[in-house]
Amino acid sequence: MARVIMKDAHASHKVQVVDDEGNTRLRGICMCGLSSNLPFCNGSHRKTEDEEEGVLYRYNEDGTREECSIQIE
């Protein structure tokens, strides 16, 4: 089932991650849903910088974007 999720996110949420050797580093948690490395941010949100307010977009697997509309019944 496909879903449309509406949220505003302008940056990733930063968390401290500890690896198996005990090293701590700061990682960004993806807030846009486009990262190929979920739940971590990989910078894919940069694709959204020129989105227009009030327009619904669909991002395809190949990285392309298209405007779309939804019908609510």
Phi and psi in degrees as GROMACS dihedral restraints (atoms count N, CA, C in turn):
[ dihedral_restraints ]
;  ai    aj    ak    al  type     phi  dphi    fc
    3     4     5     6     1   -86.1    20    10
    4     5     6     7     1   149.0    20    10
    6     7     8     9     1  -135.2    20    10
    7     8     9    10     1   148.4    20    10
    9    10    11    12     1  -109.4    20    10
   10    11    12    13     1   123.6    20    10
   12    13    14    15     1  -114.3    20    10
   13    14    15    16     1   121.9    20    10
   15    16    17    18     1  -103.8    20    10
   16    17    18    19     1   121.8    20    10
   18    19    20    21     1  -158.7    20    10
   19    20    21    22     1   157.5    20    10
   21    22    23    24     1  -106.1    20    10
   22    23    24    25     1   126.5    20    10
   24    25    26    27     1  -144.6    20    10
   25    26    27    28     1   127.7    20    10
   27    28    29    30     1  -114.4    20    10
   28    29    30    31     1    -5.3    20    10
   30    31    32    33     1  -162.6    20    10
   31    32    33    34     1   164.1    20    10
   33    34    35    36     1   -77.8    20    10
   34    35    36    37     1   157.9    20    10
   36    37    38    39     1   -92.2    20    10
   37    38    39    40     1   128.4    20    10
   39    40    41    42     1   -91.1    20    10
   40    41    42    43     1   134.3    20    10
   42    43    44    45     1  -136.1    20    10
   43    44    45    46     1   155.6    20    10
   45    46    47    48     1   -90.6    20    10
   46    47    48    49     1   131.3    20    10
   48    49    50    51     1  -117.7    20    10
   49    50    51    52     1   134.4    20    10
   51    52    53    54     1  -108.9    20    10
   52    53    54    55     1   124.5    20    10
   54    55    56    57     1   -85.7    20    10
   55    56    57    58     1  -178.4    20    10
   57    58    59    60     1   -62.9    20    10
   58    59    60    61     1   -24.6    20    10
   60    61    62    63     1   -89.0    20    10
   61    62    63    64     1     0.0    20    10
   63    64    65    66     1    88.8    20    10
   64    65    66    67     1     5.1    20    10
   66    67    68    69     1   -76.7    20    10
   67    68    69    70     1   136.2    20    10
   69    70    71    72     1  -107.5    20    10
   70    71    72    73     1   136.1    20    10
   72    73    74    75     1  -146.3    20    10
   73    74    75    76     1   157.9    20    10
   75    76    77    78     1   -87.5    20    10
   76    77    78    79     1   128.2    20    10
   78    79    80    81     1  -125.4    20    10
   79    80    81    82     1   148.8    20    10
   81    82    83    84     1   -94.1    20    10
   82    83    84    85     1   134.7    20    10
   84    85    86    87     1   -93.1    20    10
   85    86    87    88     1   129.7    20    10
   87    88    89    90     1   -61.7    20    10
   88    89    90    91     1   130.3    20    10
   90    91    92    93     1  -111.8    20    10
   91    92    93    94     1    -9.9    20    10
   93    94    95    96     1   -98.6    20    10
   94    95    96    97     1   -20.2    20    10
   96    97    98    99     1    85.5    20    10
   97    98    99   100     1     3.0    20    10
   99   100   101   102     1   -97.4    20    10
  100   101   102   103     1    -9.8    20    10
  102   103   104   105     1   -62.7    20    10
  103   104   105   106     1   140.0    20    10
  105   106   107   108     1   -87.4    20    10
  106   107   108   109     1     3.1    20    10
  108   109   110   111     1  -124.4    20    10
  109   110   111   112     1    39.7    20    10
  111   112   113   114     1   -57.4    20    10
  112   113   114   115     1   142.4    20    10
  114   115   116   117     1   -87.0    20    10
  115   116   117   118     1     5.7    20    10
  117   118   119   120     1   -88.7    20    10
  118   119   120   121     1   149.2    20    10
  120   121   122   123     1   -74.5    20    10
  121   122   123   124     1   136.7    20    10
  123   124   125   126     1  -122.5    20    10
  124   125   126   127     1    12.5    20    10
  126   127   128   129     1    90.4    20    10
  127   128   129   130     1     2.3    20    10
  129   130   131   132     1   -62.1    20    10
  130   131   132   133     1   -20.2    20    10
  132   133   134   135     1   -62.3    20    10
  133   134   135   136     1   -17.0    20    10
  135   136   137   138     1   -62.6    20    10
  136   137   138   139     1   -23.7    20    10
  138   139   140   141     1   -64.1    20    10
  139   140   141   142     1   -19.9    20    10
  141   142   143   144     1   -94.5    20    10
  142   143   144   145     1    -0.9    20    10
  144   145   146   147     1   -60.1    20    10
  145   146   147   148     1   -30.0    20    10
  147   148   149   150     1  -103.6    20    10
  148   149   150   151     1    18.5    20    10
  150   151   152   153     1   -65.7    20    10
  151   152   153   154     1   145.5    20    10
  153   154   155   156     1   -92.5    20    10
  154   155   156   157     1   143.9    20    10
  156   157   158   159     1   -61.1    20    10
  157   158   159   160     1   135.2    20    10
  159   160   161   162     1    81.5    20    10
  160   161   162   163     1     4.1    20    10
  162   163   164   165     1  -106.6    20    10
  163   164   165   166     1   135.3    20    10
  165   166   167   168     1   -94.2    20    10
  166   167   168   169     1   129.1    20    10
  168   169   170   171     1  -117.5    20    10
  169   170   171   172     1   151.7    20    10
  171   172   173   174     1  -119.9    20    10
  172   173   174   175     1   129.9    20    10
  174   175   176   177     1  -103.8    20    10
  175   176   177   178     1   123.9    20    10
  177   178   179   180     1   -87.7    20    10
  178   179   180   181     1   164.3    20    10
  180   181   182   183     1   -56.9    20    10
  181   182   183   184     1   -32.2    20    10
  183   184   185   186     1   -83.3    20    10
  184   185   186   187     1     4.7    20    10
  186   187   188   189     1    91.9    20    10
  187   188   189   190     1    -5.4    20    10
  189   190   191   192     1   -77.9    20    10
  190   191   192   193     1   160.1    20    10
  192   193   194   195     1  -127.4    20    10
  193   194   195   196     1   144.5    20    10
  195   196   197   198     1  -141.4    20    10
  196   197   198   199     1   150.6    20    10
  198   199   200   201     1   -77.4    20    10
  199   200   201   202     1   145.3    20    10
  201   202   203   204     1  -143.6    20    10
  202   203   204   205     1   169.5    20    10
  204   205   206   207     1  -133.0    20    10
  205   206   207   208     1   158.8    20    10
  207   208   209   210     1  -125.5    20    10
  208   209   210   211     1   150.3    20    10
  210   211   212   213     1  -113.6    20    10
  211   212   213   214     1   126.1    20    10
  213   214   215   216     1  -105.1    20    10
  214   215   216   217     1   122.7    20    10
